Amino acid sequence: MLGLAIGYFVWYTPYAALTKALSSGLLPGMDARVGGLVLLPAAALGTLAGSLAFLSVSGWWRYAGRRRVAGREVLWPAPAAVTAGLFMALIIATTTLNYTFAGVSILFMLLMMRGGVLVLSPVVDAARRRPVLVYSWAALGLSLLAVAVALADVDSYQLTLAAVASLGVYLSGYIGRFQIMSRVAKTGDPAIDRRYLVEEQIAAVLWQVGLLAVLAAIGAGPVLGALREGFTSFLLTPAAVPAFGVGLLYEALFVYGTLIYLDPREYTWCVPANRCASLLSGLVASYGLAWLTGIATPGAGQLAGTALIGLAVLALSYPALRAAAARRWAWARRHRVVFVCGGNTGRSAMAEAIARADGDGTWSPRSAGLAPRVAGEPMAAPAVAALRRIGVPPRRHRTRLLTRQMCREADAVFCMTQAQRTAVEQIAPEARGRTFCLDPARDIADPSGAPDPASAYLRTAQALREQVRTRLRERLPHLQQVGG
């Protein structure tokens, strides 16, 4: 989820900056602002091109539904995805349009869009009877507070009738989209969720381009006339290229944003994750435009809102932080066991592999040698073969020299012979009470010099398996006391 939020932030920043620059006439060579309705056709074509590119490069076409028509298999989105695509087309169009109304603060529209979707999220969860957890409520509250604080920087709270209507369409699109998404996707199953994303995307771009083209063909009145201009003369101007780029950037936002919303957790969690990235992107985009064009930088309200967004991110991260802390605690509670032999290519290496295979997560086994020939040498081939014959997967192994620090950190050190135990106690006298022979009754001999190495290593592996299981089971109460 963090990767998706970062991806959304990375793509939304240039999208917001480019859309603001176009609508404000800030790009080099522009002598006038571009109206939102004029901008929409080029942006829609850019989204269509971006969608085709994404689906082709990713190969996600394969997730879409298909049907045989006239003997040929064709893409056939589910009816629910077609309807969701219509709602998404309305969202795409109004997202770009909301930045372009003359006399209306871009920041005010941005905050109304973000705040509106934040408010909708628990409503949709309640309608779908999806439980909302405490940390999700906390993130939602902090996100809404961030929007409210940022409103202090708005220089004009005026909204035209067209701006209000566009906001209404934008929020209605999210209501319809979230309802359908909750019903047919948002399962956590990658195949189901990706099918929804692909089919909704195909339907959305076709709906958008098709509806705009029909309205432009009618062309009656100033509104539809602006759309006709966007499909005709505007496409021949230099501003058409960045307008097309706006659509390409929105395609990336669509993918990242949809994947965030498809997370099986409640919308009250997913929406703040998306909106936090969006608000941060808007702030970065504003600073970028201020640096490039000399317009005013964001005020104190937006900076204070950013601090609140940071707190909202922490609230969203609570489950992950709690899980990470639990893993760290569990790792700290694992019992550190070191197996020691001479060269660390045979006996101790096999004992480590056996302990890892038979362990229940409470042991952290390692192995080392008192006198390895070469540091980093792999396990002996007959040892690998012997482990496989007793059903133990041989892990990747590299020899290491036993150090005093390893003995200090270990809860128990198991040696193959009495002589090795004595040597370990000389290396680390403080580990004397935690150093033992793996087999208390006899030494476990080195099989490397045997006439028949394969049989010798197999017998040694069998003996090690028995002793490792017995000794770790016997020492467990002591280890728990040491570890606790």
Solvent accessible surface area in square Angstrom, and as a share of the most:
residue,aa,sasa,rsa
1,M,66,0.29
2,L,131,0.65
3,G,51,0.49
4,L,45,0.23
5,A,20,0.16
6,I,92,0.47
7,G,9,0.09
8,Y,14,0.05
9,F,60,0.25
10,V,81,0.47
11,W,99,0.35
12,Y,3,0.01
13,T,23,0.13
14,P,53,0.34
15,Y,0,0.00
16,A,1,0.00
17,A,22,0.17
18,L,39,0.19
19,T,0,0.00
20,K,20,0.08
21,A,3,0.02
22,L,0,0.00
23,S,3,0.02
24,S,52,0.33
25,G,19,0.19
26,L,55,0.27
27,L,43,0.21
28,P,129,0.81
29,G,89,0.86
30,M,38,0.17
31,D,145,0.75
32,A,64,0.50
33,R,99,0.36
34,V,13,0.07
35,G,26,0.25
36,G,6,0.06
37,L,44,0.22
38,V,20,0.12
39,L,0,0.00
40,L,6,0.03
41,P,0,0.00
42,A,2,0.01
43,A,5,0.04
44,A,0,0.00
45,L,52,0.26
46,G,0,0.00
47,T,2,0.01
48,L,41,0.21
49,A,39,0.30
50,G,7,0.07
51,S,2,0.01
52,L,89,0.44
53,A,54,0.42
54,F,47,0.20
55,L,1,0.00
56,S,73,0.47
57,V,133,0.76
58,S,39,0.25
59,G,27,0.26
60,W,33,0.12
61,W,65,0.23
62,R,147,0.54
63,Y,43,0.17
64,A,7,0.05
65,G,8,0.08
66,R,100,0.37
67,R,130,0.48
68,R,161,0.59
69,V,65,0.38
70,A,105,0.82
71,G,53,0.51
72,R,184,0.67
73,E,106,0.47
74,V,58,0.33
75,L,61,0.31
76,W,108,0.38
77,P,30,0.19
78,A,32,0.25
79,P,109,0.69
80,A,23,0.18
81,A,4,0.03
82,V,52,0.30
83,T,60,0.35
84,A,0,0.00
85,G,0,0.00
86,L,53,0.26
87,F,54,0.22
88,M,6,0.02
89,A,3,0.02
90,L,60,0.30
91,I,1,0.00
92,I,5,0.03
93,A,17,0.13
94,T,9,0.05
95,T,6,0.04
96,T,4,0.02
97,L,25,0.13
98,N,1,0.01
99,Y,2,0.01
100,T,6,0.03
101,F,35,0.15
102,A,70,0.55
103,G,63,0.60
104,V,13,0.08
105,S,17,0.11
106,I,40,0.20
107,L,33,0.16
108,F,17,0.07
109,M,1,0.00
110,L,6,0.03
111,L,2,0.01
112,M,57,0.25
113,M,0,0.00
114,R,2,0.01
115,G,9,0.09
116,G,15,0.15
117,V,0,0.00
118,L,0,0.00
119,V,81,0.46
120,L,24,0.12
121,S,0,0.00
122,P,23,0.14
123,V,87,0.50
124,V,3,0.02
125,D,0,0.00
126,A,73,0.57
127,A,63,0.49
128,R,92,0.33
129,R,221,0.80
130,R,53,0.19
131,P,105,0.66
132,V,33,0.19
133,L,90,0.45
134,V,128,0.73
135,Y,36,0.14
136,S,0,0.00
137,W,126,0.44
138,A,45,0.35
139,A,0,0.00
140,L,9,0.04
141,G,39,0.38
142,L,44,0.22
143,S,0,0.00
144,L,56,0.28
145,L,88,0.44
146,A,2,0.01
147,V,8,0.05
148,A,55,0.43
149,V,45,0.26
150,A,8,0.06
151,L,42,0.21
152,A,80,0.62
153,D,39,0.20
154,V,11,0.06
155,D,133,0.69
156,S,39,0.25
157,Y,123,0.47
158,Q,109,0.49
159,L,55,0.27
160,T,45,0.26
161,L,157,0.78
162,A,57,0.45
163,A,0,0.00
164,V,76,0.44
165,A,58,0.45
166,S,7,0.05
167,L,18,0.09
168,G,36,0.35
169,V,58,0.34
170,Y,3,0.01
171,L,44,0.22
172,S,59,0.38
173,G,0,0.00
174,Y,11,0.04
175,I,74,0.37
176,G,11,0.11
177,R,4,0.01
178,F,0,0.00
179,Q,51,0.22
180,I,11,0.06
181,M,0,0.00
182,S,15,0.09
183,R,138,0.50
184,V,58,0.33
185,A,4,0.03
186,K,9,0.04
187,T,70,0.41
188,G,43,0.41
189,D,59,0.31
190,P,84,0.53
191,A,54,0.42
192,I,77,0.39
193,D,13,0.07
194,R,74,0.27
195,R,101,0.37
196,Y,9,0.03
197,L,0,0.00
198,V,0,0.00
199,E,3,0.01
200,E,0,0.00
201,Q,1,0.01
202,I,20,0.10
203,A,8,0.06
204,A,1,0.00
205,V,6,0.03
206,L,107,0.53
207,W,87,0.31
208,Q,5,0.02
209,V,27,0.15
210,G,33,0.32
211,L,70,0.35
212,L,13,0.06
213,A,43,0.34
214,V,89,0.51
215,L,69,0.35
216,A,6,0.05
217,A,72,0.56
218,I,102,0.52
219,G,17,0.16
220,A,67,0.52
221,G,48,0.46
222,P,124,0.78
223,V,84,0.48
224,L,36,0.18
225,G,26,0.25
226,A,20,0.16
227,L,4,0.02
228,R,106,0.39
229,E,78,0.35
230,G,0,0.00
231,F,48,0.20
232,T,75,0.43
233,S,62,0.40
234,F,13,0.05
235,L,65,0.33
236,L,160,0.80
237,T,55,0.32
238,P,122,0.77
239,A,15,0.11
240,A,9,0.07
241,V,113,0.65
242,P,28,0.17
243,A,0,0.00
244,F,77,0.32
245,G,16,0.16
246,V,0,0.00
247,G,1,0.01
248,L,75,0.37
249,L,27,0.14
250,Y,15,0.06
251,E,8,0.04
252,A,17,0.13
253,L,5,0.02
254,F,6,0.02
255,V,12,0.07
256,Y,63,0.24
257,G,5,0.05
258,T,1,0.01
259,L,43,0.21
260,I,0,0.00
261,Y,2,0.01
262,L,6,0.03
263,D,22,0.11
264,P,68,0.43
265,R,83,0.30
266,E,10,0.05
267,Y,0,0.00
268,T,0,0.00
269,W,10,0.03
270,C,0,0.00
271,V,0,0.00
272,P,0,0.00
273,A,8,0.06
274,N,1,0.00
275,R,3,0.01
276,C,3,0.02
277,A,7,0.06
278,S,0,0.00
279,L,17,0.09
280,L,52,0.26
281,S,0,0.00
282,G,2,0.02
283,L,21,0.10
284,V,66,0.38
285,A,2,0.01
286,S,21,0.13
287,Y,86,0.33
288,G,28,0.27
289,L,11,0.06
290,A,10,0.08
291,W,210,0.74
292,L,126,0.63
293,T,55,0.32
294,G,64,0.62
295,I,69,0.35
296,A,91,0.71
297,T,81,0.47
298,P,11,0.07
299,G,28,0.27
300,A,83,0.64
301,G,7,0.07
302,Q,27,0.12
303,L,86,0.43
304,A,45,0.35
305,G,3,0.03
306,T,37,0.22
307,A,68,0.52
308,L,29,0.14
309,I,6,0.03
310,G,35,0.33
311,L,90,0.45
312,A,0,0.00
313,V,58,0.33
314,L,104,0.52
315,A,16,0.12
316,L,13,0.07
317,S,33,0.21
318,Y,98,0.37
319,P,24,0.15
320,A,66,0.51
321,L,96,0.48
322,R,134,0.49
323,A,43,0.33
324,A,43,0.33
325,A,61,0.47
326,A,60,0.47
327,R,159,0.58
328,R,191,0.70
329,W,162,0.57
330,A,57,0.44
331,W,154,0.54
332,A,66,0.51
333,R,103,0.37
334,R,56,0.20
335,H,14,0.06
336,R,113,0.41
337,V,0,0.00
338,V,4,0.02
339,F,0,0.00
340,V,0,0.00
341,C,3,0.02
342,G,22,0.21
343,G,26,0.25
344,N,0,0.00
345,T,26,0.15
346,G,8,0.08
347,R,18,0.07
348,S,0,0.00
349,A,2,0.01
350,M,0,0.00
351,A,0,0.00
352,E,19,0.08
353,A,4,0.03
354,I,0,0.00
355,A,1,0.01
356,R,83,0.30
357,A,46,0.36
358,D,52,0.27
359,G,28,0.27
360,D,109,0.57
361,G,48,0.46
362,T,52,0.30
363,W,31,0.11
364,S,13,0.08
365,P,3,0.02
366,R,86,0.32
367,S,0,0.00
368,A,0,0.00
369,G,0,0.00
370,L,41,0.20
371,A,75,0.58
372,P,25,0.16
373,R,193,0.71
374,V,95,0.55
375,A,83,0.64
376,G,33,0.32
377,E,43,0.19
378,P,74,0.47
379,M,16,0.07
380,A,26,0.20
381,A,79,0.61
382,P,45,0.28
383,A,0,0.00
384,V,33,0.19
385,A,50,0.39
386,A,3,0.02
387,L,0,0.00
388,R,154,0.56
389,R,165,0.60
390,I,20,0.10
391,G,64,0.62
392,V,7,0.04
393,P,87,0.55
394,P,35,0.22
395,R,135,0.49
396,R,202,0.74
397,H,17,0.08
398,R,99,0.36
399,T,6,0.03
400,R,79,0.29
401,L,99,0.49
402,L,7,0.04
403,T,60,0.35
404,R,111,0.41
405,Q,95,0.42
406,M,16,0.07
407,C,0,0.00
408,R,117,0.43
409,E,77,0.35
410,A,4,0.03
411,D,5,0.02
412,A,0,0.00
413,V,0,0.00
414,F,0,0.00
415,C,0,0.00
416,M,1,0.00
417,T,21,0.12
418,Q,96,0.43
419,A,76,0.59
420,Q,20,0.09
421,R,70,0.26
422,T,60,0.35
423,A,30,0.23
424,V,0,0.00
425,E,26,0.11
426,Q,137,0.61
427,I,65,0.33
428,A,0,0.00
429,P,61,0.38
430,E,77,0.34
431,A,0,0.00
432,R,132,0.48
433,G,61,0.58
434,R,46,0.17
435,T,0,0.00
436,F,30,0.13
437,C,14,0.08
438,L,0,0.00
439,D,13,0.07
440,P,94,0.59
441,A,81,0.62
442,R,164,0.60
443,D,76,0.40
444,I,13,0.07
445,A,76,0.59
446,D,80,0.41
447,P,7,0.05
448,S,68,0.44
449,G,73,0.70
450,A,28,0.22
451,P,142,0.89
452,D,75,0.39
453,P,54,0.34
454,A,61,0.48
455,S,38,0.25
456,A,7,0.05
457,Y,9,0.03
458,L,28,0.14
459,R,148,0.54
460,T,15,0.09
461,A,0,0.00
462,Q,81,0.36
463,A,42,0.33
464,L,0,0.00
465,R,65,0.24
466,E,112,0.50
467,Q,32,0.14
468,V,0,0.00
469,R,108,0.39
470,T,42,0.24
471,R,29,0.10
472,L,1,0.00
473,R,153,0.56
474,E,99,0.44
475,R,46,0.17
476,L,48,0.24
477,P,80,0.51
478,H,56,0.25
479,L,0,0.00
480,Q,99,0.44
481,Q,141,0.63
482,V,63,0.36
483,G,31,0.30
484,G,75,0.72
